[in-house]
Amino acid sequence: MRQLYTDIFTSYQPSILPNSDFSAPLQITLSPYLMTITQFQEVEETLDVALGLICTWVDDGFSWTPSSYGNAEYIIVPHTDVWTPKFVLVNSVETYEPLAGDNDIFATIYSNGTMSIVYGDVLSSKCTANIYKFPFDSQTCDLQFAVWGITSNDITIIANPISLARSTLKIQIGN
């Protein structure tokens, strides 16, 4: 693994957007999964959730032949070693902080150049309450994400619907 790391990072610059085809924006796939709804406040119109975000993209600078490195199909590195999208929750109640923050999270690099990182955080967002049918109302809340400091000319975000498949959701109101 050390030789693989040395070979693929020899001339790599983590501060440079990994897009070798400048005629098209870098595509980032965002797959959110809900772990839990912590709180919904109708009066304050806020929603607090524990959410995971799986982000994937292709970095053409990272590719290797697995058989040359002991059949290593992937390598896991600190996220600070590679370029990663700095996602922020646009409709946050709090400040605009990148989801990874200063946390020690890891990126997985696959031999075909696919990159993957999983962010996790408790997020507090604005959510306009519709209480027209109270107490039988239902709410729809949007979590709006953007990559801080990068325009749509440089990246395209492909957002998958929120998944509950990786989590269990149970909401009980009242007794």
C-alpha positions in Angstrom: 0.0 0.0 0.0 2.8 2.4 0.7 4.2 2.0 -2.8 0.7 2.6 -4.2 0.3 5.7 -2.1 3.7 7.0 -3.2 3.1 6.3 -6.8 -0.4 7.9 -7.1 0.4 11.0 -5.0 3.8 11.8 -6.5 2.5 14.9 -8.5 -1.0 15.2 -7.0 -2.2 18.6 -5.8 -5.3 18.3 -3.5 -6.1 22.0 -3.9 -6.8 21.6 -7.7 -10.3 20.6 -8.9 -9.8 17.1 -10.4 -11.3 17.6 -13.8 -9.2 16.8 -16.8 -12.0 17.5 -19.3 -12.6 21.2 -18.9 -15.2 21.2 -21.6 -17.6 19.7 -19.1 -18.1 20.2 -15.4 -17.0 17.6 -12.9 -19.9 15.4 -12.0 -20.4 14.7 -8.2 -23.1 12.3 -7.2 -24.7 13.0 -3.8 -26.6 10.2 -2.0 -28.1 11.4 1.3 -29.4 8.9 3.9 -31.4 9.9 6.9 -30.3 8.5 10.2 -32.8 10.2 12.4 -35.1 13.2 12.7 -33.9 14.9 15.9 -36.5 17.6 16.1 -39.1 19.5 14.1 -40.2 22.9 15.5 -43.4 24.2 13.8 -43.3 27.6 15.5 -39.6 28.2 14.8 -39.9 26.4 11.4 -36.8 24.4 11.8 -35.8 20.8 11.2 -32.9 19.0 12.9 -31.7 15.8 11.3 -28.8 13.4 11.6 -27.8 12.8 8.0 -25.1 11.0 6.0 -24.0 12.1 2.6 -22.2 9.7 0.3 -20.3 11.7 -2.4 -18.7 10.1 -5.4 -16.8 11.5 -8.4 -14.1 10.4 -10.8 -10.5 11.8 -10.6 -8.7 10.8 -13.7 -5.4 11.3 -12.0 -6.0 8.3 -9.7 -6.0 5.0 -11.6 -3.8 2.0 -11.4 -3.6 -1.6 -12.3 -4.5 -3.6 -9.2 -2.3 -6.6 -10.1 0.7 -4.2 -9.9 -0.1 -3.5 -6.3 -1.0 -6.8 -4.7 -4.5 -6.8 -6.2 -5.3 -3.6 -4.3 -8.7 -2.4 -5.7 -8.8 0.7 -3.5 -6.9 2.7 -0.9 -8.3 4.7 2.0 -6.6 8.0 2.8 -7.4 11.0 5.0 -9.8 13.4 3.2 -7.2 16.2 3.6 -4.9 14.3 1.2 -7.3 14.6 -1.8 -9.5 17.2 -3.3 -13.0 16.9 -1.8 -16.1 18.9 -2.3 -16.8 21.3 0.6 -20.6 20.8 0.9 -22.6 23.3 2.9 -26.2 23.3 3.9 -27.6 26.4 2.1 -30.8 26.7 4.2 -29.0 26.2 7.5 -30.2 27.8 10.6 -26.6 27.9 11.8 -23.5 29.2 10.0 -22.3 28.0 6.7 -19.6 25.4 7.7 -18.4 22.7 5.4 -19.9 19.3 6.5 -16.5 17.7 7.1 -15.3 20.5 9.2 -12.0 19.6 10.9 -13.2 16.0 11.6 -10.9 13.1 10.7 -12.8 11.4 7.9 -11.5 9.3 5.1 -11.8 9.1 1.3 -11.7 5.9 -0.6 -9.9 5.9 -4.0 -10.7 3.0 -6.3 -8.4 1.7 -9.0 -10.5 3.2 -11.8 -10.3 6.7 -10.4 -13.6 6.8 -8.6 -13.5 8.7 -5.3 -15.9 8.3 -2.5 -16.3 10.1 0.8 -19.0 9.9 3.4 -19.9 12.9 5.4 -22.1 12.7 8.5 -23.5 15.5 10.6 -26.5 16.8 12.6 -28.0 19.6 10.6 -30.5 22.3 11.4 -32.4 23.7 8.5 -35.2 26.2 7.9 -38.4 24.4 7.0 -41.6 26.5 6.4 -44.4 24.8 8.3 -47.8 24.3 6.6 -50.3 24.0 9.4 -53.4 24.4 7.2 -54.7 21.0 8.2 -53.5 21.0 11.8 -53.5 18.6 13.7 -53.5 16.4 10.6 -50.9 18.3 8.7 -47.8 16.9 7.0 -44.6 18.7 6.3 -42.2 18.7 3.4 -38.7 20.0 4.1 -35.9 20.6 1.7 -32.2 20.3 2.5 -30.4 22.5 0.0 -26.7 21.7 -0.5 -24.0 23.5 -2.5 -20.3 23.1 -2.9 -18.8 26.3 -1.4 -16.9 28.5 -3.7 -17.3 26.5 -6.9 -19.8 27.4 -9.7 -22.0 25.2 -11.8 -19.5 25.9 -14.7 -17.0 23.7 -12.8 -19.2 21.0 -11.1 -22.6 19.4 -11.6 -24.3 17.8 -8.6 -26.4 14.8 -9.3 -28.6 14.4 -6.2 -30.2 11.0 -5.5 -33.4 11.0 -3.4 -33.0 10.6 0.4 -32.7 7.0 1.4 -34.0 5.4 4.5 -32.5 2.0 3.5 -29.4 2.5 5.7 -31.4 3.6 8.7 -34.5 3.0 10.8 -36.9 5.9 11.2 -39.6 5.9 13.9 -41.4 9.0 14.9 -43.8 9.0 17.9 -45.7 12.1 18.7 -47.5 12.2 22.1 -47.9 9.1 24.4 
